[in-house]
Amino acid sequence: MPTQRTVYYSGQVQGVGFRFTTCRIARGFDVVGFVKNLPDGRVQVVAEGEPEELDRFIGAIKAEMHMLVQGVQANDAPATGRFTRFDVGF
């Protein structure tokens, strides 16, 4: 059953290519959604897909960006089906 996962990353995550790296990583997974900078300095990722695929996707972000991330908060909800691809949100 598709799930929506919202993840908030804190640390040195803005101005370092986090959003574009996340989009590149997303191309390797069956996920849709967006990544965007928040005014408080965090980055938000909203992704929809199968739970196991979301786990792999978020794991790949962690593997590549772990040195920049100090905190992660994640929440799951039912998928909305409103996304058709993964992109940078503004």
N, C-alpha and C positions, 0 to 999 in steps of 0.2 A: 504494500500500500504506500503510495507516494507520501512524502513528508516534507514539510517546510522547516528548515533549520535556520535560525537567526543567530549569528555569532558576532560578538563585539570584541575587538582586539584593542588592547591598550599598550602603551609603550612608545617606542620610537617608530610609529607606524605610518606617519604622514610625511610626505616629501621624500620618500625613499623608494618609490616605485611599487609599493605594496598592492595598490589597486590593479596595476597593469600586470604584475606578476600573478596575482590571483586570477585574472582573466586568462592568462596564458595557461595556468594550471587547469582551469575549468575546461579548456578545450579537450583535455585528455579524459574527461569523465562525462557521464550521462547526467548532467545537472543543468538547470536553468536558474536564472535569478540575476542578482546584481551585487556589486561591491561599491561602497561610497565612503568618503570621508565625512565625519561628523564634526560639528562646530566645537565640541569639547575635546578634540584631539584624538578620538578613537576612530577606528574603521569598522563599518558594519558590513557584514556579508549576509545576504538572504539567498538561500539556495533551496531548490526543490528537486527531489529525486527519491529513489529508493533509499531507505535508511542505511543499508550497507554501502551504497555508492556515496552517500553523504559522508559517512565515516571515512572512507578512503580519500575523498576530496579534501576534507578538513585535515586529515592526517598529512596529506601532501603539502598543504599550506604550512602546517606546523614544521614539517621537515625542512622546507626551504626558507622559511622566514623566522624560525625560532629565536635567532639572535636579536631580533628587533622587538619581539613580543614579551611584555611583562605580565599581562593578564588576559584571560579569555573567559567570556561568559557566553553560554549557549542555551538556547531554548528551542524546543520542537513544538510544532503545531501541525494540524492537517494542511496538506498542500492546497493552494488556491487554484492552481492551473492557469494563472494569469500571465506567466512568463513563457516566452517562446525561445529564448536563448539566454546566455550569460553575458553580461556587459557591465561597463562602468556606469553607475548611476550618479546623477548630479543633484 
